[in-house]
């Protein structure tokens, strides 16, 4: 566990309910309807979609009793929300993964030697604590260790915090596009 209370580890199938709950909560907080996000089936099949394709999926857990997380006082979520985020070893507050670009959806970029980040989420109550940065650093480390030379990321212009985050983490904006009613911004970083 890091000094700020976050422990990063690989996805475990026992995380499924919490992963889905964190996805829905984090997206709702951006003002977007989670059911409007295309292609979220990957969150229902993480082992197949990420792990078996040469990618990775990492979760960030906090211990409800860790003194630095002050869960009982500062976890500004309903008891029902906390219950949905509870896993076998703590409370899920961050997650994300990457897949090789050649196994992505047909509408995504396909670049040899590259992987694409997906489903980067931090619980709204735990943002601005460095958890997203820790998660991204771990995914970059794993991608480089897996032989990937470049990481790609795509986010919507509606997710202003994500736009700022990728820029601040050294990702270069490379293009824009549209998907339905969403204006997308594409980023990449050499590892």
N, C-alpha and C positions, 0 to 999 in steps of 0.2 A: 504494500500500500504506500502511495506517495504521501508526503507530509500534508498535502491538502485533502487527504482522505480518499482519493480516487485510486482504485485498483483496476488495472487493465488486464484483460485475459481474453483468450479465444472464446468465440461463441460456443455454447453448449445447448443441445436441444431442449433442455429444461428452461431456457431463456425465452422460448417462443412467445408465450403470452405477454411477457414484459416487453419484448422487442416490438410487438405490434402496438401495445399501449403507448410506448414512448414515441413511436412514429406518429400515431394519431394525435397525441397531445402536442408534440413539437410543431407539427404542421398546422394544427388549428390555431396555435398561438401566433402564427404568421399571417392569419386572416385568410387562409386557404382551406377549402373543404378537402379533407384527406381522401375522400372518395373520388375527387377530381384529379388526383395525381395518377398519371398513367404508369402502367407496368409495375405495380407494387407486389405482384405475385412473388417476386424474388424474396420478399420478407416471410413468405409462407413456406419457402423451400430453400432456406439458407444453405444447408449442407450441399444440395445439388447445385444451386445457383452460384455459390461463391467457392466453397471448399473443393468441390470436385472439379472445378474448372481451372484451378491454379490460382485462385484468388484467396482472399482472407476476409473474415468478419470478426471484429473485435468489439467487446462490450466493456463499459466502464461501470464499476460497482462501488457504491459507498456502503459502509457498515453503519447501520442505524445507531449503534452505540459508540461510534468513534467520536471523541470529543471535538475534533476539528470540523465535523460536519453538522453538529447541532441539529440533528434531524427533527427532534421533537419540538424545537423552538422555531427553526428557520426553514423547514421544509414546508413551504407555503402551498400545500396541495391537500386535497380532501383525503380522509382516511381511505376512501375507496380508490382514489388515484394511486396512493402509496401502495395499497394492496395489489393493484394491477402491475406495478413496477417491481414488486418483490420477487426475487429469484431464490434459488437454493442457498446462495451465499451473500445476500445483501439486497440492496435496492439499485436497480438499473437506472443510471442517470446520463449515460453517453453511449453512443454506438456508431458504427460505420464499417464499411468494407470497400473492397475493390475487386474488380474482375478484369481479366485480360480483355483488351478491346476487341479481339477477334471473336469472343463469345458473347458480346453485348447484343443488345437489340439492333435490328436492322437499320434503325434511324440514328444510331450513334456512330461516332467516329471510329474508324478501324485503322490503327497505326501499329506497325510491327514494333515490338519492344516496349509497348505502352500498356498501362492498365488504367481503368477509369474508376474514380471514387464514386461510391453510391451510399445513400441513406445515412449521411452524416447528420446525427441528431444529438442535441444536448437538452436535457430537461429544462424547461423554462425557468424553474426555480434554481437551477444550478449553472446558468449561463454567467459569463463574465468572471469565472473563477479559474480560467485557464484549462478547463477540461477539454474543450474542443481542440486546443493547441496540442495538449498531451496526446489525445486520440490521433490527430493528424500525424504527429511525429512518429507514433507507433506504426501507423499504416504506411508511412513513407519508409520506415526502417524495414518493415516486412516486405514491401514491394521491391526495394533495392536488393534485399537478401534473396528474393525470388528471381532476380535477374532482370527486372524491369528497369528501363532507363528513364522513362517518363511517366508521370502521373497526370491524368486529365481529370477535370472536374467541370460540371455543368450545374448552373443554378438559375432560378428565375429572378427576374428583376424585382419581383414582389418580395423576395427574401433579401432585404437590404443588408442585414447583419452578415449573411453568408457572402455577399459580394465584397464587403469590407474585409471579412475574415480571410478569404482566399488571397486578396491583394496583399494584406498585411503579412501573410505567410510565404510570400515570395512567388506566388502564382501569377503568371502573365495572362492577361486577357488576350485571346487569340481570335475570337469571332463572336457574332451574335446570330441568333436564328429565332424562329417562332415554331411553336407546337401548339396547335389549337389557339386558345386565347392567351397563352403564356409567351412572353418574350424571354428568351434564354440567353445567358452569357456563358461562353466557353472559356475555360482557363487551362493552363498546363504549366508543369514545372519539371525541369530536368533534375533527376535524382543524382 
